[in-house]
Amino acid sequence: IKCNHHDNFARSLPSAPTTDLRGAVVDSLILNRTLAADHGKVTMLSDLKTQVAQWLRFEKKQYTSSRMREKEKRGTIFTVWFSLWDIWYYSQLTSGDASEAIRQSIDTLFEQLGIIADHWPLGAKIILPEAMDPTFLPGWSMKRTGPAGSDHTAEDQRNAVQLVKQWNAALDMRASNWHKGQIYIYNTNEWMLDQVREAQLVIGDMSDHNGLGKSGSPWNSVHSGCVGGSETAPPSKSESTAGPTRCSEPHKDDMHLGPEAHKMIGQGIAQDIAESHGDSWFAHEQPEESKAPDSAAAPAEKPSAR
């Protein structure tokens, strides 16, 4: 997807260095209300509601109504990816409390998508990556199931797997009934599973019926990040012999995907959308046949990750 420019309102990292693992959730009010009894108040980064409010202020200040602005709006794509930190925190709760928090968070998510669509009268086009299983992240082992972790019985891990399923099922159902624009859902969890499977197959000198393992793995390791925790991670095998190079792991650090992983996911999304819509989804100009004012929004799509 080649864009003229990007407006990024995501808040993935704290403004100051910290050893704590924390990020942005859909709704900080839900988080603190749910965790208050057992965990106290949690200081998070700007949640989705705050980010949408920041975007609205930016739009009001940055742009005025014009023909060029309308043309630009037709080619605008919104990407909204939440779930990681919601599931990270709610997996510590009982299954009932966690399930209810996820339900409320999905409600807030689509409430905020509605606000975006209401301020985008030409029809919002939104990419929603699905939740990814956080137990595959290096940070999970470090903070939960590892020797120094808090989840020695793996209860949090089992909860997290179920919450990922709940989140993605709710995302699919709500998106299919959403009529304020077009939503495209990408199976990010399957993509991550494929990276892990492929690495395991390569180690065993095997391949599966889909061809995973035949061409090797693009990663040095799927179990560590390029930078780990509060300290710099040991150099990768390529860095130790050839000096600094690009990140050769899917994880940038203990909790975030790296640039190469984001690039692969973006290419997969662009390819799937192009195959189903041609270039119309990315075009600034609206095709003549699609200019009818009462045309229905396309249903949400859910391609495989590969």
N, C-alpha and C positions, 0 to 999 in steps of 0.2 A: 504494500500500500504506500504509494508515494504522495506525501502531503506537502502542501506549500508551507505550512507551519503547524506547530503543535502548541496548544495551550494546556499546561499540566497543572492540575490542582490537587494531585495526589500528595499525601503526606506519609511517606514510607519510613522515614528515619527521624529520630529526635534531632532538634536543632543543635544540641550539645552532645559530645561523646558520653556514652553511658554503658555500663555493663548489664543493665536491665534489658530484657527482651520485651518490647512493647511496640505497638503500632496502632493503626487506625481501625476502628470497628464501624459498623453501620450506624449505631446509635449508642452514644456513651451513657445516656440516661438509663437505657435498658440494662446496660452492662453493670453500672454501679448500683442500680436498684436490685439486680439479681444477685450480685456478689457481696453486697453490703454486710449481710449477717455473718458470713464466714471469712471474708477476705478483706473487708474494709474498702475504702474508696480507692479506685485505681485511676492513676493519671495517664490518660491516653493522648494520642495525637488527634488532630482534627477529624471528627467523624464525618460520615457521608453528608449529614444534614448541614454541617458547617461548611464543607467543601462546596456543596451546591449553592449555599448562600454566598460564598466568596465568588463563585462563577457568575452568579446573577449580578453582583456588584460590578464585576469586571466587564461583563457584556454591556451594562448600562453606560459605563464610563468610556469604554473603548470604541464602541461602534454607534453610528447613526443609521437610520433607515435610508437605503439607496438601492439602485438596481444592482450594483456590484455586490452589495451586502447580501441581497437575496440570492444572487448567483452563487456566492460563497457558501451560503447556508445549505443549498442543495447538495453540495459535496462534503458537508461536515458529518463526521462520524464520531459518536461518543463511545468511549470505552469505560465501563464501570466494573471494577473487579474488587469485590469485598468477599469476606468469608474466613480468610486465614486466621485473623486475630479473634474474630467472634468464636470460631470453633476452638481455638487455642484456650480461651478462657472458659467457655461454657462446658468443655469436656471435664472440668474439675468438679462439676455439680452432679447431683443425682440426675438420673436419666429424665425424670419428669420435669424438673426445673430447667434442665438444659434444652429439652425439646420445646418447652414453652418460650424460652428466650430466643431460640432459632425462629419459631413461628412469628414472634413479634418483630424480629429483625427483618424477615422477608417482607412483612407488611410495610415497615419503614422504607425498605429498599424500593419497593414499587411505588410508594407514596412519593419518594424523591424523583423517581423516573417520570412520574406524572408531572411533577413541577418542571422538570427539564422540558418535557414535551409541550406543556402549556406555554412555554416561552420560546418555542421553536415551531411556529405555525406552518412551516412548509413540510412538516413531518419528520420527527426525530428518527435517526438510524442509530441503533445502540448495539454495541457488542458486549455481551455478558459472558465472560469466561466462567465456567463452573468452579465449584469449590475443589481444591486439591487436598488430598489426604496429608495433614501436617505431620503425621507420624513418619513420613519419609524424609522429612527435613533434618539436617544435622542437629538443629537446636532441640528437637524432640528428645533425642537420645541424651543430649547433654543435660537438659533440665528435667526430664521426666523418667525415662526408663533406664538411663545409664547409672553407673555406680554412685554418682553424686546427685542423682535425680530424686524426685519426690514420688514417682509412680512405680514402686517396686512390685506391685501386684498387677501392673498393666491395666488397671481399671480405667484410668483416663484414656489409655490407648483404645480400648474397646469402645468407650463412649465416643471418642473422636471419629472412629470409622463409621459409627451409626449416624452421627451428626452430619458427616459429609453426605451420606446417602439421603438423609432428610432434607438437607439444604438443596441438593441438586434436583431431587424430585419436586420440591416446592417451586424451585426456580423454573423448571420445565412447565409445570402446570400453570403457574401464574403468567408466564410469558405467552403461552398458547392462547390465553384469554385476554391478552392486553391489546387494546385497539387504538392506542394513541400514537402509533408509529410502527416501526419495524424493529424487531429484536432478533439478533443472531446469537445463538448460544454455542460456545465451543467447549468440547469435552476435555478440559485441561487435566483432569485427574487421569484419564486414560492415556494422555500424552506422557505424563510423569511415570505411570506404570510401565509404559513401553520403554522408557529410558532405563528403568531399573531392570526389566526383563532382558533387554538387549545386552546390558553389561554383564548380567549373570550368564547368559548364553555364550558370550564371547569368552568369558573365563573358562567355561566348560567346553570350549571349541565345538559349539553346537549352533543350530539355527532352527527356527520353527517354520510352520507351514506358510506364514506370512512373510517370510524372508528375514525376520529379525535375527541378527547375529551374523548374517552372511558377510556384511560389509564392515564388520567391526563396530565398536562404539565410538561416538564422537567425543567421549569424555574420558579424562584420566581416572576420575572416580565419581560415583553418584552418591557417595555417602559423606562427602565433606565439601566445604565451601572454599572459595579462593581466599577468603579472609575469615578467620574463625573467632567467634566470641569477642572478648575484649582485647585479645592479642592477635598479632599477625600470624596467620597460619604458616606452617612450614612450606617452602617452595615446592611446587609440583615437580614431577620428574623432568618435564620439558624445560622448566625455568632453571633447574639446577644445572643443566648442561648447556642451555642456549641463552641464559640471561632472561630478563623480564619478557613476558609475552602475554597474549590475551588469556583471559580466564578460560581454563580448560575443564571446568566442572559446571554442571547445570546450576549450582547454587553460588551466588555471589558471596554470601555469608551464611550464618547458621539458620536464617529465616527467610531469605529472599532469593528468588531466581536471579541468575546473572544475565548479562547482555546477550550472550550467545543463545541462551534458552529463550529469552524474550523474542529474539530474532526468529528462531525456529517456530515458535508459536504464532508469531505474526505472519510468517510466510504460509503456515498451514491455514490460518484464518482467511488470508487474502485469496489463496488458491480455492478454498471451498466456496467462498462467496462468488468468485469469478465463474466457477463452474455452474453455479445455480442461478446467477443473475447476470452473467456477462459483466460488462463494465458499467452497467447502469447504476449499481449501488454506490460506485465511487465517483460518478460523473457530476460535474458542476451544472451541466445543462440537463434539464428534464426532458426525456423523450416525449415526442408529440402524443403518442398513444397513451401515455401514463398521466396526462395533464388533466384528466377528468376530475372535477372537484370532489366527487363522491366515491372515488375509488377506495376499496377496502384495504386495510393494512395487511401485509403478508404475514402469515403465521410464523411463529418462532421456529427456527430450524436447529437441529442438533446433529451435526455431522460427527463422524468418528474423528479421533485425533490424528489418524495417519491417512 
